[in-house]
Amino acid sequence: MLLLILLIAGAAGCSSPDYQVATHVNPYTGLRTDVTADNMLAVEEPVRELVWLNASRVFRDFKNYDYFFEVHFEATQERGFMEITPGPSLKITADGEELLFRTSGSQNSRKTEGDLLSEDALYPTTEEAIQKIASANEVSVQIQGLNGVIQRDFTEENFRRFEEFFRQYILNRR
């Protein structure tokens, strides 16, 4: 539990308007990825797990790209992995409209470091879905795994990160 509290404190300390969107360039291919940075979804006590939902734009070549939602999950070994399986497991409700997203699962991304576990799942998405979320007044996120369901609501910071991503990488298309 102490490790999760330290993770929350560290993640909260990293949250800065200057880092809402990050760009990474692959040093071998020169292709870039643009991603909302550290978009942790708020959790109330007691803390059992931490979840991030990032939007990303991943270039396939220098002109074409795809959009994804990236779910990152962290917990202690006591809590265990979520075990996100292939199929529809991410539901985002934006102003009452349910959007369902499919993944190939997290089975190849599960990691253990000491007492901490983590896993990631990628969900292909569209410009329209990102716009709906960025322009919504209320957003809730539900992630389904073999070991439970996690439900979180967007905070002002989550909205700012999605709005910035939409503005920079969809509206302005740079």
Residue pairs with C-beta under 8 A, 6 or more apart in sequence:
1 46
1 47
1 76
3 76
3 114
3 115
3 116
4 47
4 48
4 49
4 50
4 74
4 75
4 76
5 47
7 50
7 74
7 116
8 40
8 43
8 47
8 50
11 38
11 40
11 50
12 40
14 38
15 38
15 40
15 157
17 160
19 37
19 38
20 36
20 37
20 160
20 161
20 164
20 165
21 34
21 35
21 36
21 37
21 161
21 164
21 165
21 168
21 169
22 34
22 35
22 36
22 37
23 32
23 33
23 34
23 35
24 32
24 33
24 35
25 31
25 32
26 32
26 33
30 62
31 58
31 59
31 60
31 61
31 62
32 59
33 56
33 57
33 58
33 59
34 56
34 57
34 165
34 168
34 169
35 54
35 55
35 56
35 57
35 70
35 165
36 54
36 55
36 56
36 161
36 162
36 164
36 165
37 54
37 161
38 52
38 54
39 52
39 53
39 54
39 55
39 157
39 158
39 161
39 162
40 50
40 51
40 52
41 51
41 52
41 53
41 141
41 152
41 153
41 154
41 155
41 158
42 152
42 153
42 155
42 158
43 49
43 50
43 51
43 152
48 75
48 79
49 73
49 74
49 75
49 79
49 82
49 150
50 73
50 74
50 75
51 71
51 72
51 73
51 74
51 141
51 143
51 150
51 152
52 70
52 71
52 72
53 69
53 70
53 71
53 141
53 152
53 158
54 69
54 70
54 72
55 67
55 68
55 69
55 70
55 125
55 130
55 133
55 162
55 165
56 67
56 68
56 69
56 70
57 65
57 66
57 67
57 169
58 65
58 66
58 67
58 68
59 65
60 66
66 124
67 124
67 125
67 126
67 127
67 129
67 130
68 122
68 123
68 124
68 125
69 90
69 92
69 101
69 122
69 123
69 125
70 120
70 121
70 122
70 123
71 84
71 90
71 103
71 106
71 120
71 121
71 122
71 123
71 143
72 118
72 119
72 120
73 81
73 82
73 84
73 106
73 118
73 119
73 120
73 143
73 145
73 150
74 116
74 117
74 118
75 81
75 82
75 116
75 117
76 115
76 116
76 117
77 112
77 115
77 116
77 117
78 115
79 117
80 117
80 147
81 106
81 110
81 117
81 119
81 145
81 147
82 106
82 119
82 143
82 145
82 146
82 147
82 148
82 150
83 106
83 107
83 110
83 119
83 145
83 146
83 147
84 103
84 105
84 106
84 119
84 121
84 143
84 144
84 145
84 146
85 105
85 107
85 145
85 146
86 102
86 103
86 104
86 105
87 102
87 103
87 105
88 100
88 101
88 102
88 144
89 101
89 102
89 103
89 121
89 143
89 144
89 145
90 100
90 101
90 102
90 103
90 121
90 123
90 141
90 142
90 143
90 144
91 98
91 99
91 100
91 101
91 141
91 142
91 144
92 98
92 99
92 101
92 129
92 133
92 139
92 140
92 141
92 142
93 99
93 138
93 139
93 140
93 142
94 132
94 133
94 136
94 138
94 139
95 132
95 136
95 137
95 138
95 139
96 138
97 132
99 129
99 132
99 133
101 123
101 124
101 125
101 129
102 123
102 124
103 121
103 122
103 123
104 121
104 122
105 121
106 119
106 120
106 121
106 145
109 118
109 119
109 120
109 121
110 117
110 118
110 119
111 117
111 118
111 119
127 170
130 162
130 165
130 166
130 170
131 166
131 170
133 139
133 162
134 159
134 162
134 163
134 165
134 166
134 167
135 163
135 166
136 154
136 159
138 153
138 154
139 153
139 154
139 158
139 159
140 151
140 152
140 153
140 154
141 150
141 151
141 152
141 153
141 154
142 149
142 150
142 151
143 149
143 150
154 162
168 174
